[in-house]
Amino acid sequence: MRALLDVNVLVALLDASHMHHGTAMRWLEREQAHGWASCPITQNGCIRIMSQPAYPAPLPAAAVVARLAEAVVGPDHQFWPDDLNPVVEQTLTWGQVLGHRQLNRHATPVERA
């Protein structure tokens, strides 16, 4: 099954000095045949984190975008657009949402029903 990578995993994959870079790379090598995905939320989060001055090895946003662009080239990656409207579309049974950790910062369901 294709995996939608978390922002933290994208950061670790793109930053060779990240403490979890090796772990992330080994996971990707092992799972790459199943494919991986990114979306606007994960890509923007990666750019935001890696370009902020507080990041241990900050880069200009354009440099992070260039790294990300290299990473997403190829048949193993798939871009998942963020086109879900949780208010209009009935793609989630809201009565089954038990808490805030089941939603991301933009109030979009983490998993589609």
The 8 nearest C-alpha neighbors of each residue, nearest first, counted from 0:
[[1, 33, 2, 34, 35, 30, 32, 3],
 [0, 2, 34, 35, 33, 3, 36, 31],
 [3, 1, 35, 4, 36, 0, 34, 33],
 [4, 2, 36, 37, 35, 5, 1, 38],
 [5, 3, 2, 37, 8, 36, 6, 9],
 [4, 6, 8, 7, 41, 9, 3, 37],
 [7, 5, 41, 9, 8, 45, 44, 10],
 [8, 6, 10, 5, 9, 11, 45, 4],
 [7, 9, 11, 5, 10, 6, 12, 4],
 [10, 8, 12, 6, 7, 11, 13, 45],
 [9, 11, 7, 13, 8, 12, 45, 14],
 [12, 10, 20, 8, 14, 9, 17, 13],
 [11, 13, 9, 20, 10, 14, 23, 8],
 [12, 14, 10, 11, 9, 15, 66, 67],
 [13, 15, 17, 11, 16, 12, 10, 20],
 [14, 16, 17, 20, 13, 12, 11, 21],
 [15, 17, 14, 18, 20, 56, 11, 19],
 [18, 16, 20, 14, 19, 11, 15, 10],
 [17, 19, 20, 16, 11, 21, 15, 22],
 [20, 18, 22, 17, 21, 11, 23, 12],
 [21, 19, 11, 17, 23, 12, 22, 15],
 [22, 20, 24, 23, 19, 25, 18, 15],
 [21, 23, 25, 19, 24, 20, 26, 11],
 [22, 24, 26, 20, 21, 25, 12, 19],
 [23, 25, 27, 21, 26, 22, 20, 28],
 [26, 24, 28, 22, 27, 23, 21, 29],
 [25, 27, 23, 29, 24, 28, 30, 22],
 [26, 28, 24, 30, 31, 29, 25, 23],
 [29, 27, 25, 31, 26, 30, 24, 32],
 [28, 30, 26, 27, 31, 25, 32, 24],
 [31, 29, 27, 32, 28, 33, 26, 34],
 [30, 32, 34, 27, 33, 28, 29, 75],
 [31, 33, 34, 30, 75, 29, 28, 35],
 [34, 32, 1, 31, 0, 30, 35, 75],
 [35, 33, 75, 1, 31, 32, 76, 2],
 [34, 36, 2, 1, 76, 3, 75, 77],
 [37, 35, 3, 77, 76, 78, 2, 4],
 [36, 38, 78, 3, 41, 4, 79, 42],
 [37, 39, 79, 41, 40, 78, 80, 42],
 [40, 38, 42, 41, 43, 81, 80, 37],
 [39, 41, 43, 38, 42, 44, 81, 37],
 [42, 40, 6, 44, 38, 43, 39, 37],
 [41, 43, 45, 39, 44, 40, 38, 46],
 [44, 42, 46, 40, 45, 41, 39, 47],
 [45, 43, 47, 41, 42, 46, 6, 40],
 [44, 46, 42, 48, 43, 47, 6, 10],
 [45, 47, 43, 49, 44, 48, 63, 50],
 [48, 46, 44, 45, 50, 49, 43, 51],
 [49, 47, 45, 51, 50, 46, 44, 54],
 [48, 50, 57, 46, 47, 51, 45, 54],
 [51, 49, 58, 57, 60, 59, 47, 48],
 [50, 52, 53, 48, 54, 49, 57, 47],
 [53, 51, 54, 57, 50, 55, 56, 58],
 [52, 54, 51, 55, 57, 56, 50, 48],
 [53, 55, 57, 52, 56, 51, 49, 48],
 [56, 54, 57, 53, 52, 49, 17, 51],
 [57, 55, 54, 58, 49, 16, 52, 14],
 [58, 56, 50, 54, 49, 52, 51, 55],
 [57, 59, 50, 62, 49, 60, 63, 56],
 [58, 60, 62, 61, 50, 63, 57, 49],
 [59, 61, 63, 50, 62, 46, 64, 58],
 [60, 62, 64, 59, 63, 65, 58, 46],
 [63, 61, 65, 59, 64, 60, 58, 66],
 [64, 62, 66, 60, 65, 61, 46, 67],
 [63, 65, 67, 61, 62, 66, 68, 60],
 [64, 66, 68, 62, 63, 67, 61, 69],
 [67, 65, 63, 69, 68, 64, 70, 62],
 [66, 68, 64, 70, 69, 65, 63, 71],
 [67, 69, 65, 66, 71, 70, 64, 72],
 [70, 68, 66, 67, 72, 71, 65, 64],
 [69, 71, 67, 68, 72, 66, 13, 73],
 [70, 72, 68, 76, 69, 67, 73, 77],
 [73, 71, 69, 70, 68, 76, 74, 75],
 [72, 74, 75, 76, 71, 70, 77, 69],
 [73, 75, 76, 72, 77, 34, 71, 35],
 [76, 74, 34, 73, 35, 31, 77, 32],
 [77, 75, 35, 36, 71, 74, 34, 73],
 [76, 78, 36, 79, 35, 37, 75, 74],
 [79, 77, 37, 36, 38, 80, 76, 71],
 [78, 80, 38, 37, 77, 81, 36, 39],
 [81, 79, 38, 82, 78, 39, 37, 83],
 [82, 80, 83, 39, 79, 38, 40, 84],
 [81, 83, 80, 84, 79, 85, 107, 39],
 [82, 84, 81, 85, 88, 107, 90, 80],
 [83, 85, 86, 87, 88, 82, 107, 89],
 [86, 84, 88, 87, 83, 107, 89, 90],
 [87, 85, 84, 88, 89, 83, 90, 107],
 [88, 86, 84, 85, 89, 83, 90, 91],
 [89, 87, 85, 90, 84, 86, 83, 91],
 [88, 90, 91, 87, 85, 92, 86, 84],
 [91, 89, 88, 112, 111, 92, 85, 83],
 [92, 90, 112, 89, 93, 111, 108, 85],
 [91, 93, 94, 95, 90, 112, 89, 96],
 [92, 94, 95, 96, 91, 97, 89, 90],
 [93, 95, 92, 96, 97, 91, 98, 89],
 [94, 96, 93, 92, 97, 91, 98, 101],
 [97, 95, 93, 94, 98, 101, 92, 99],
 [98, 96, 95, 99, 101, 94, 100, 93],
 [99, 97, 100, 96, 101, 102, 95, 93],
 [98, 100, 101, 102, 97, 103, 96, 106],
 [101, 99, 102, 98, 103, 97, 109, 96],
 [100, 102, 99, 98, 109, 96, 108, 103],
 [103, 101, 108, 109, 100, 106, 99, 107],
 [102, 104, 106, 105, 107, 109, 108, 101],
 [105, 103, 106, 102, 107, 99, 40, 100],
 [104, 106, 107, 103, 102, 40, 108, 109],
 [107, 105, 103, 102, 104, 108, 85, 99],
 [106, 108, 105, 102, 103, 109, 85, 83],
 [109, 107, 102, 110, 111, 106, 101, 103],
 [108, 110, 102, 101, 103, 107, 111, 106],
 [111, 109, 108, 112, 101, 91, 102, 107],
 [110, 112, 91, 90, 108, 109, 83, 107],
 [111, 91, 90, 110, 92, 108, 89, 109]]
